[in-house]
């Protein structure tokens, strides 16, 4: 899904998303051309497009201002400082978000990889990679979007915002089942979680990452842990001695 289809205002987001899933059952992934067992999804941050648009607007404003100044006796520096500073800032932001972010998963091998440009940032197990329904209510009304997230990866939206939580949840759970990737609802504890990959009982220390150390996502799945109570060792290994026999009756 392109950045502009994420921001679709002409029709309901869930309708656009359903069409994307119909056209590509592996959405948002596609098969890697070099390895059919690997699914890949590439995305450029929306900040890149915003930076490009604002930078073009700043160039237009500066050009118009310089033309007006040359036709009058005004000083060039008057009124041009703010758009120039804005241009420098968004050019910098554009260069920072220029590189494409790539997400790869291999269901058979059970791993995911995250790249920024051509540089691999992190590789991990699939229990730490998931879809999630994310809630935002900045306008006072709750809106929901589907995001792709994981341990030491950049969270990326794969849908726009919608008020229809039931439909968005249905689409997200469908993608989870088709791709065999965990799904978590917007609440940490929810009966709507879909867990295909459980966290192993013993996890070794994570490998270093260029994004720095982060904690594992605090997600609650719908698998209740079992409490194992060991038997009392003293009552099994060292049983108490039998009671002494009663004394004989008096003659």
C-alpha positions in Angstrom: 0.0 0.0 0.0 1.4 3.4 -1.0 1.6 6.3 1.3 -1.3 8.1 -0.3 -3.6 5.0 -0.1 -2.9 5.0 3.6 -4.2 8.5 3.8 -7.3 7.8 1.7 -10.1 10.3 2.4 -12.3 9.4 -0.5 -13.6 6.1 0.8 -13.6 4.0 4.0 -10.1 2.8 5.0 -11.4 -0.7 5.7 -12.8 -0.9 2.1 -9.4 0.1 0.6 -7.7 -2.4 2.9 -10.0 -5.2 2.0 -9.3 -4.5 -1.7 -5.5 -4.6 -1.1 -5.9 -8.0 0.7 -8.1 -9.3 -2.1 -5.5 -8.4 -4.7 -2.6 -9.7 -2.6 -3.5 -12.5 -0.1 0.0 -12.0 1.4 -0.6 -8.4 2.1 1.4 -6.4 3.2 4.2 -8.8 2.2 5.3 -10.1 -1.2 7.4 -13.1 -2.1 11.1 -12.4 -2.2 12.3 -12.9 -5.8 15.6 -14.4 -4.6 14.0 -16.8 -2.1 10.3 -18.0 -2.4 10.3 -19.0 1.3 10.9 -15.4 2.4 8.3 -12.7 2.4 9.3 -9.1 2.2 7.7 -5.7 2.8 9.3 -2.4 2.0 8.2 1.0 3.3 9.6 4.5 3.3 8.6 6.6 6.4 5.8 9.1 5.7 8.1 11.9 7.1 10.1 11.6 3.9 7.1 12.6 1.7 6.0 15.3 4.2 9.6 16.7 4.1 9.6 16.7 0.3 6.2 18.6 0.1 7.2 21.2 2.7 10.6 21.7 1.1 9.0 22.4 -2.3 6.6 24.8 -0.7 9.5 26.6 1.0 11.4 26.9 -2.3 8.3 28.4 -3.9 7.8 30.9 -1.1 11.4 31.9 -1.1 11.4 32.4 -4.9 8.3 34.5 -4.8 9.7 36.6 -2.0 13.0 37.2 -3.8 11.1 38.3 -6.9 9.1 40.8 -4.8 12.2 42.1 -3.1 14.0 42.6 -6.4 11.1 44.6 -7.7 11.0 46.9 -4.6 13.5 48.6 -2.3 12.9 46.1 0.6 15.8 44.2 2.1 16.2 40.6 1.1 16.6 39.4 4.6 13.2 40.7 5.7 10.7 37.9 6.0 12.9 35.2 4.4 14.5 33.9 7.6 11.6 31.6 8.7 11.0 29.9 5.3 14.8 29.4 4.9 15.1 27.8 8.3 12.1 25.7 7.6 13.6 24.6 4.3 16.9 23.6 6.0 15.1 21.6 8.7 12.9 19.6 6.3 15.8 19.0 3.9 17.6 17.5 6.9 14.5 15.4 7.9 14.2 14.2 4.3 17.8 12.9 4.2 17.3 11.2 7.5 14.2 9.3 6.3 15.4 8.7 2.7 16.4 5.0 3.1 13.8 2.3 2.6 13.0 0.1 5.6 12.6 -3.6 4.8 10.9 -6.3 6.8 11.5 -9.9 6.0 9.9 -13.0 7.5 10.5 -16.7 6.9 7.7 -18.8 8.4 9.4 -22.2 7.8 12.6 -21.1 9.6 10.7 -19.0 12.2 12.7 -15.7 11.9 12.3 -12.1 10.9 14.8 -9.5 9.8 14.7 -5.7 9.7 16.8 -3.6 7.4 17.3 0.2 7.0 18.6 0.6 3.5 21.0 -2.3 2.8 22.1 -2.6 6.4 20.6 -5.3 8.6 19.6 -3.8 11.9 18.2 -6.9 13.7 17.3 -10.6 13.3 15.0 -12.3 15.7 12.4 -15.1 16.3 8.9 -14.7 15.0 7.3 -14.6 18.5 8.7 -11.1 18.8 7.1 -9.9 15.5 3.4 -9.1 15.2 0.5 -7.2 13.8 -1.4 -5.0 16.3 -4.5 -3.0 16.3 -3.5 0.4 17.6 -5.9 3.0 19.1 -5.6 6.8 18.9 -8.1 9.3 20.2 -6.6 12.7 19.7 -9.9 14.1 18.5 -11.9 12.7 21.4 -13.2 9.8 19.3 -11.2 6.5 19.1 -9.7 5.7 15.7 -7.9 2.4 14.9 -5.1 1.4 12.6 -3.2 -1.8 11.9 0.5 -1.6 12.5 3.4 -4.0 11.9 5.8 -4.0 14.9 8.3 -6.1 16.7 11.4 -6.2 18.9 14.0 -3.8 17.6 12.1 -2.8 14.4 10.5 0.4 13.4 6.7 0.3 13.9 5.0 0.9 10.5 1.3 1.5 9.7 -0.1 -0.8 7.0 -3.6 0.9 7.0 -5.2 4.3 7.5 -7.4 5.2 10.5 -10.9 4.0 10.9 -13.7 4.1 13.5 -14.9 0.6 12.5 -13.0 -1.4 15.1 -14.9 -4.6 14.3 -13.9 -4.5 10.6 -10.3 -3.5 11.3 -10.0 -6.3 13.8 -11.4 -8.8 11.4 -9.0 -7.8 8.6 -6.0 -7.9 11.0 -6.9 -11.3 12.3 -7.3 -12.6 8.8 -3.8 -11.3 7.8 -2.4 -12.9 11.0 -3.9 -16.3 10.1 -2.8 -16.3 6.5 0.7 -15.2 7.2 1.1 -17.1 10.5 2.2 -14.0 12.3 1.0 -13.1 15.8 -1.8 -10.6 16.2 -2.4 -8.5 19.3 -5.5 -6.3 20.0 -5.2 -2.7 21.1 -5.5 -3.9 24.8 -2.7 -5.8 26.3 -5.1 -8.4 27.8 -7.8 -9.4 25.2 -9.6 -12.5 24.0 -9.0 -11.3 20.5 -5.3 -12.0 20.5 -4.2 -14.6 17.9 -1.0 -16.3 18.9 0.8 -18.6 16.5 4.3 -18.2 18.0 4.7 -18.4 21.8 7.7 -17.1 23.7 10.2 -19.8 24.5 10.6 -20.7 28.1 14.3 -20.0 28.0 15.4 -16.9 26.0 19.1 -16.1 25.8 20.4 -12.5 25.8 19.5 -10.6 22.7 22.2 -9.7 20.2 23.4 -6.1 20.0 21.4 -3.8 17.7 22.1 -0.4 16.0 18.9 0.9 17.4 20.1 0.4 21.0 18.8 -1.9 23.7 15.0 -2.1 24.1 12.8 -4.2 26.2 10.7 -7.0 24.7 7.2 -5.9 23.8 5.0 -6.3 26.8 2.3 -8.3 25.1 -0.1 -10.6 26.9 -1.2 -13.6 24.8 -4.3 -15.8 25.4 -2.3 -18.8 26.6 -2.5 -19.0 30.4 0.7 -20.1 32.1 0.5 -23.3 34.0 1.6 -23.3 37.6 3.8 -26.3 38.4 4.1 -27.1 42.1 6.9 -29.5 43.0 6.3 -32.1 45.7 7.8 -31.7 49.1 11.1 -33.4 49.0 11.2 -34.1 52.8 7.9 -36.0 52.7 9.0 -38.2 49.8 12.6 -38.9 50.4 12.6 -39.2 54.2 9.2 -40.6 55.4 8.6 -40.4 59.1 9.3 -43.5 61.2 6.4 -45.7 62.1 4.9 -45.2 65.5 6.2 -47.6 68.3 4.0 -50.6 69.1 1.7 -50.2 72.1 2.9 -51.6 75.4 1.7 -55.1 76.4 -1.3 -55.2 78.7 -0.5 -55.9 82.4 -0.8 -59.5 83.6 
